[in-house]
Amino acid sequence: MGTVALAHDYLTQRGGAERVVLSMLEAFPDAPLHTSLYEPTRTFPDFVGHDVRTLPLNRLGPLRRHHRWGLPLYPQSFSSLRVEADVVLCSSSGWAHGVQTSGYKLVYCHSPARWLYQRERYLRESPKVLELVVGAMAPYLRRWDTAAAASAQGYLANSRAVQQRIRQAYGIEAGVLAPPHSVAVDGASQEVDGLEAGFVLCVSRLLPYKNVDEVIRAFRRPGLVDCLLVVVGEGPDQARLAELAGGNVRLLGSVSDAQLRWLYASCSGLVAASHEDYGLTPLEAAAFGKPTAALRWGGYLDTVDEEATGLFFEQPDRDQIAVAIEALLQRSWSTAAVMDHAAGFQEWRFIEKLQAIVAGVPPL
């Protein structure tokens, strides 16, 4: 195997894509990681110690806190980045696939750019001026995005839903390599003060399209008013959600991995109501033997085994969510079966498959 380099859109949050990049670094620990923005205090601490190389945009502090403000700037910034390696593995949901290289460009696509193809949903609640600017630039940005995708020699999707979206956006047939769950069950666990086992857990970045507001409203229904909802995550929607939350809802914000392990181990089940391209949290819950009530959409179709590891609801509507959670809590689940499902998505499997794919890349 020759030299490998990594590229990722930005490192300014703690999301599923960032966990995937950490797994890529486990597969290729000596690889430099190129990204537009890096804010160590806002993403996983595991990136510290790796060779993270940022674009000049990183000097703009406000962008590290509000990366969406720079949406029109990222395409040209990544196009100006030249990465020399035998294989450049691009973790992309928008821009990283635009890097230049004389090597083999392999794109791991979390989703074709949501800010282009799902603009209304993705930019909802963003400043109006940003939506207007992105809308005005959309024809140029689509041309750039299509050309960047066509410049890759290989494409991988994180789910069947994203595979279909890649086909529709670019006419590219991508393979599917499911991301791993990477919350180690046997790692350190730290109890969260003031909580007792038996709550329902929601783990999500707090963005409008994640539908956490509808989950909170579901807990006002008569069947759930005596149940506690615990929400883990941060985001621009946090203040609004705090106003919605009643006495049986607790917003924790960001937690450590040790606390997250305790939360998964102590909950009765997980609720996942967002439009996710992959849907990692049901696998994390399943690793601890806990079932999920999930939206029947996108990546959850790959990560939730209906009736074996969870239940689906059809729309992210408070009433449907409540009915699904009530059914989830009333059923008896096989802990062994739920954990067995998660075992198929362990990190070592992802690493072995990714290393084999990269090793099989033909020389250019």
VMD Tcl script that draws the C-alpha trace (Angstrom):
set ca {
  {0.00 0.00 0.00}
  {1.31 3.47 -0.92}
  {0.83 6.73 0.90}
  {-2.64 7.69 2.12}
  {-4.02 11.13 3.00}
  {-7.44 12.05 4.37}
  {-9.69 15.04 3.71}
  {-12.83 16.04 5.62}
  {-15.20 19.01 5.31}
  {-14.63 20.54 8.77}
  {-13.89 19.55 12.36}
  {-16.14 21.90 14.31}
  {-18.70 19.56 15.87}
  {-19.22 16.14 17.41}
  {-21.23 14.29 14.79}
  {-21.40 10.90 13.16}
  {-19.20 11.98 10.25}
  {-16.47 13.04 12.66}
  {-16.63 9.65 14.37}
  {-16.19 8.01 10.96}
  {-13.08 10.13 10.34}
  {-11.66 8.93 13.66}
  {-12.18 5.36 12.46}
  {-10.41 6.24 9.21}
  {-7.49 7.51 11.28}
  {-7.48 4.19 13.14}
  {-7.18 2.50 9.74}
  {-4.45 4.89 8.54}
  {-2.84 6.41 11.67}
  {0.04 8.05 9.78}
  {-2.20 9.82 7.27}
  {-2.39 13.62 7.39}
  {-5.93 14.95 7.72}
  {-6.81 17.99 5.59}
  {-9.85 20.05 6.55}
  {-11.22 23.56 6.18}
  {-11.83 24.38 9.84}
  {-10.63 22.82 13.08}
  {-11.92 23.88 16.48}
  {-10.52 21.38 19.03}
  {-12.90 22.48 21.79}
  {-16.00 21.80 19.66}
  {-15.15 18.38 18.23}
  {-13.89 15.07 19.62}
  {-10.66 15.36 21.65}
  {-9.34 12.25 19.88}
  {-8.16 14.42 16.96}
  {-5.51 15.97 19.18}
  {-2.16 14.41 18.34}
  {-3.05 13.67 14.73}
  {-1.58 15.62 11.82}
  {-4.54 17.95 11.17}
  {-3.87 20.48 8.40}
  {-6.31 23.35 7.91}
  {-7.11 25.76 5.08}
  {-6.50 29.53 5.45}
  {-10.22 29.90 6.28}
  {-9.41 28.48 9.71}
  {-7.95 31.86 10.67}
  {-11.50 33.27 10.68}
  {-12.63 32.48 14.22}
  {-16.36 33.10 13.64}
  {-16.43 30.39 10.96}
  {-15.07 27.84 13.43}
  {-18.14 28.54 15.58}
  {-20.68 28.96 12.76}
  {-19.40 26.98 9.79}
  {-22.59 27.53 7.75}
  {-21.76 31.20 7.34}
  {-18.93 30.17 5.03}
  {-20.93 27.87 2.73}
  {-20.24 29.88 -0.45}
  {-16.50 29.95 0.32}
  {-15.72 26.27 0.83}
  {-15.88 24.97 -2.76}
  {-13.17 27.29 -4.07}
  {-11.11 26.79 -0.91}
  {-11.06 23.01 -1.34}
  {-10.43 23.34 -5.09}
  {-7.27 25.30 -4.27}
  {-6.02 22.51 -1.99}
  {-3.63 20.07 -3.63}
  {-2.93 16.87 -1.70}
  {-0.10 14.63 -2.85}
  {-0.56 10.99 -1.89}
  {-1.09 7.70 -3.69}
  {-4.63 7.57 -2.33}
  {-6.63 10.55 -1.04}
  {-9.63 9.39 0.99}
  {-12.21 12.18 1.11}
  {-14.87 12.12 3.83}
  {-17.42 14.43 2.27}
  {-20.94 15.74 2.65}
  {-20.24 18.88 0.68}
  {-16.73 20.01 -0.15}
  {-13.86 17.66 0.68}
  {-14.34 15.76 -2.60}
  {-13.15 18.91 -4.39}
  {-9.48 18.53 -3.40}
  {-6.92 18.28 -6.19}
  {-4.52 15.34 -6.40}
  {-2.45 13.41 -8.89}
  {-3.23 10.27 -6.90}
  {-6.35 8.13 -6.67}
  {-9.25 10.08 -5.19}
  {-11.64 7.85 -3.23}
  {-14.71 9.65 -1.88}
  {-16.57 8.37 1.17}
  {-19.85 10.24 0.80}
  {-22.04 10.86 3.85}
  {-24.53 12.63 1.54}
  {-24.44 14.73 -1.60}
  {-24.39 18.36 -0.47}
  {-27.51 18.94 1.60}
  {-27.15 22.69 1.16}
  {-27.67 22.14 -2.59}
  {-30.04 19.19 -2.86}
  {-32.02 19.64 0.38}
  {-31.54 23.38 0.77}
  {-34.88 24.27 2.34}
  {-34.52 21.66 5.06}
  {-30.80 22.19 5.69}
  {-30.85 26.00 5.82}
  {-34.09 26.32 7.75}
  {-33.54 28.69 10.68}
  {-30.26 29.93 9.12}
  {-29.92 33.69 8.49}
  {-32.10 34.69 5.55}
  {-29.19 36.39 3.83}
  {-27.27 33.08 3.80}
  {-30.21 31.29 2.20}
  {-30.45 34.03 -0.45}
  {-26.71 33.93 -1.21}
  {-26.64 30.13 -1.50}
  {-29.77 30.24 -3.66}
  {-28.24 32.81 -5.99}
  {-25.02 30.80 -6.28}
  {-26.79 27.44 -6.63}
  {-26.23 27.05 -10.42}
  {-22.48 27.64 -10.03}
  {-22.28 25.47 -6.92}
  {-24.07 22.59 -8.65}
  {-21.63 22.75 -11.56}
  {-18.71 22.77 -9.13}
  {-20.17 19.87 -7.13}
  {-20.82 17.75 -10.21}
  {-17.30 18.37 -11.55}
  {-15.75 17.57 -8.16}
  {-17.66 14.27 -8.00}
  {-16.62 13.38 -11.55}
  {-12.95 13.96 -10.67}
  {-12.96 11.00 -8.25}
  {-11.85 7.56 -9.36}
  {-13.89 5.77 -6.67}
  {-17.04 6.44 -4.66}
  {-18.39 4.87 -1.48}
  {-21.75 5.59 0.16}
  {-22.49 5.18 3.85}
  {-25.97 3.69 3.25}
  {-28.30 2.43 0.56}
  {-30.27 5.67 0.79}
  {-27.15 7.74 0.09}
  {-26.12 5.32 -2.66}
  {-29.41 6.13 -4.40}
  {-28.91 9.86 -3.85}
  {-25.40 9.70 -5.37}
  {-26.86 7.93 -8.38}
  {-29.50 10.64 -8.79}
  {-27.15 13.60 -8.25}
  {-24.08 12.42 -10.18}
  {-24.96 9.33 -12.18}
  {-22.26 7.47 -10.22}
  {-22.64 3.88 -9.02}
  {-21.14 3.87 -5.52}
  {-20.38 0.91 -3.33}
  {-21.80 0.85 0.20}
  {-19.57 0.70 3.27}
  {-21.58 1.14 6.45}
  {-19.91 3.25 9.16}
  {-19.15 1.56 12.45}
  {-20.49 2.33 15.86}
  {-17.49 3.33 17.91}
  {-18.77 3.76 21.46}
  {-16.87 0.97 23.23}
  {-19.25 -0.97 25.45}
  {-16.46 -2.03 27.78}
  {-14.99 1.47 28.14}
  {-15.14 3.66 31.22}
  {-18.63 4.65 32.36}
  {-19.60 7.75 34.34}
  {-23.02 8.25 35.89}
  {-24.86 11.47 35.08}
  {-25.87 13.27 38.26}
  {-29.58 13.43 38.99}
  {-30.62 10.61 36.67}
  {-31.90 7.14 37.44}
  {-32.16 4.24 34.99}
  {-35.32 3.88 32.94}
  {-35.49 7.09 30.88}
  {-35.89 7.39 27.10}
  {-32.78 8.73 25.36}
  {-32.41 11.00 22.32}
  {-28.88 11.66 21.00}
  {-28.77 14.32 18.30}
  {-27.24 17.57 17.21}
  {-29.81 20.26 17.94}
  {-30.74 21.44 14.46}
  {-34.23 22.08 13.06}
  {-34.18 19.15 10.62}
  {-33.37 16.75 13.45}
  {-37.00 17.06 14.73}
  {-36.03 17.03 18.40}
  {-38.84 19.54 18.98}
  {-41.41 16.95 17.92}
  {-39.82 14.37 20.21}
  {-40.12 16.80 23.13}
  {-43.76 17.50 22.27}
  {-44.45 13.74 22.15}
  {-43.66 13.57 25.86}
  {-46.66 15.79 26.60}
  {-49.02 13.00 25.53}
  {-50.91 11.24 28.36}
  {-49.07 7.97 27.79}
  {-45.64 9.57 28.23}
  {-46.12 12.33 30.81}
  {-44.78 10.01 33.51}
  {-41.71 9.09 31.42}
  {-38.46 11.05 31.38}
  {-36.84 12.10 28.10}
  {-33.11 12.79 28.20}
  {-31.66 14.70 25.23}
  {-27.92 14.68 24.51}
  {-26.43 17.13 22.03}
  {-25.69 20.74 21.22}
  {-26.60 23.06 18.37}
  {-28.19 26.33 17.30}
  {-31.68 25.06 18.21}
  {-30.75 24.56 21.87}
  {-32.36 27.71 23.31}
  {-35.65 27.14 21.50}
  {-35.78 23.50 22.60}
  {-35.08 24.48 26.20}
  {-38.18 26.68 26.12}
  {-40.26 23.76 24.79}
  {-39.02 21.26 27.35}
  {-41.41 20.40 30.15}
  {-40.72 18.91 33.55}
  {-40.23 15.42 32.13}
  {-37.54 16.50 29.63}
  {-33.90 17.08 30.50}
  {-31.43 18.63 28.03}
  {-27.87 17.61 28.89}
  {-25.95 19.35 26.12}
  {-22.59 17.77 25.35}
  {-21.46 14.75 27.38}
  {-18.25 12.75 27.59}
  {-17.98 9.31 26.01}
  {-17.94 7.81 29.51}
  {-21.23 9.54 30.33}
  {-22.69 8.52 26.97}
  {-21.90 4.87 27.74}
  {-23.74 5.18 31.05}
  {-26.71 6.83 29.34}
  {-27.01 4.08 26.73}
  {-26.64 1.38 29.38}
  {-29.21 3.01 31.67}
  {-31.94 4.00 29.21}
  {-35.03 1.94 28.38}
  {-34.71 2.77 24.71}
  {-33.69 5.34 22.13}
  {-35.84 7.63 19.99}
  {-34.48 8.81 16.62}
  {-36.75 11.15 14.66}
  {-34.36 12.98 12.35}
  {-33.85 12.69 8.61}
  {-30.52 10.88 8.70}
  {-28.45 9.73 5.76}
  {-27.03 6.94 7.89}
  {-28.38 6.81 11.44}
  {-25.59 5.83 13.81}
  {-27.26 6.22 17.19}
  {-29.52 3.12 16.93}
  {-26.37 1.02 16.52}
  {-24.75 2.64 19.55}
  {-27.88 1.91 21.58}
  {-28.06 -1.64 20.21}
  {-24.47 -2.28 21.31}
  {-25.80 -1.86 24.85}
  {-28.83 -4.05 24.11}
  {-31.29 -1.16 23.88}
  {-34.02 -0.91 21.17}
  {-34.91 2.16 19.10}
  {-38.07 3.90 17.93}
  {-36.95 5.46 14.63}
  {-38.26 7.38 11.66}
  {-38.76 5.08 8.67}
  {-36.39 7.04 6.46}
  {-32.88 7.04 5.03}
  {-30.10 5.34 6.91}
  {-32.32 4.05 9.71}
  {-33.57 1.47 7.20}
  {-30.03 0.02 7.33}
  {-29.35 0.34 11.05}
  {-32.67 -0.68 12.62}
  {-33.90 -4.24 12.14}
  {-37.67 -3.85 12.47}
  {-39.23 -5.98 15.21}
  {-35.79 -7.36 16.20}
  {-34.01 -4.18 17.32}
  {-36.69 -1.52 17.13}
  {-39.87 -0.04 15.70}
  {-40.54 2.54 13.00}
  {-42.90 5.49 12.76}
  {-43.78 6.94 9.36}
  {-43.58 10.70 9.96}
  {-41.63 12.87 12.45}
  {-44.91 13.85 14.06}
  {-45.36 14.08 17.84}
  {-48.36 11.75 17.85}
  {-46.69 9.04 15.76}
  {-43.50 9.37 17.80}
  {-45.43 8.98 21.04}
  {-47.31 5.90 19.83}
  {-44.03 4.26 18.75}
  {-42.29 5.02 22.05}
  {-45.22 3.68 24.05}
  {-45.13 0.47 21.99}
  {-41.35 0.24 22.40}
  {-41.61 0.49 26.18}
  {-44.44 -2.03 26.43}
  {-42.64 -4.75 24.46}
  {-40.13 -7.24 25.76}
  {-36.91 -7.19 23.70}
  {-34.19 -9.81 23.42}
  {-31.06 -8.06 24.65}
  {-28.88 -10.72 23.02}
  {-30.56 -10.29 19.62}
  {-30.25 -6.51 19.78}
  {-26.56 -6.70 20.69}
  {-25.91 -9.31 18.00}
  {-27.25 -6.90 15.37}
  {-24.86 -4.18 16.52}
  {-21.92 -6.60 16.45}
  {-22.09 -6.63 12.64}
  {-21.17 -2.93 12.66}
  {-18.12 -3.03 14.94}
  {-15.26 -0.66 14.18}
  {-12.70 -3.37 13.43}
  {-14.91 -4.68 10.61}
  {-15.10 -1.20 9.05}
  {-11.33 -0.75 9.36}
  {-10.56 -4.11 7.72}
  {-12.95 -3.44 4.83}
  {-11.63 0.09 4.27}
  {-8.00 -1.04 4.36}
  {-8.79 -3.78 1.83}
  {-10.53 -1.29 -0.49}
  {-7.60 1.14 -0.33}
  {-5.05 -1.66 -0.80}
  {-6.93 -2.75 -3.93}
  {-6.83 0.69 -5.55}
  {-5.10 0.43 -8.94}
  {-2.03 2.64 -9.50}
  {-2.56 5.70 -11.72}
}
mol new
graphics top color blue
foreach p $ca { graphics top sphere $p radius 0.5 }
foreach p [lrange $ca 0 end-1] q [lrange $ca 1 end] { graphics top cylinder $p $q radius 0.2 }
display resetview
